[in-house]
Amino acid sequence: MFKLTTSHRQRPRSLKREIVLALVLKLVLLFAIWSLWFDNPMPREQWAENTARIILNR
């Protein structure tokens, strides 16, 4: 008739837990990006000078 298997399958994670984990991971990554690139903005008096340097690749 029916075979009884002894292997136990793991219960899949709940959708709520996966969504929360993804949101927390995104929050951590956004904080890391912000702290690396946007934490210390360029002084206002250097905007034109640095923009021209970046555009002209000098």
ABEGO torsion letter per residue (X at the ends): XBBBBABBBBBBBBAAAAAAAAAAAAAAAAAAAAAAAAABBBBAAAAAAAAAAAAAGX
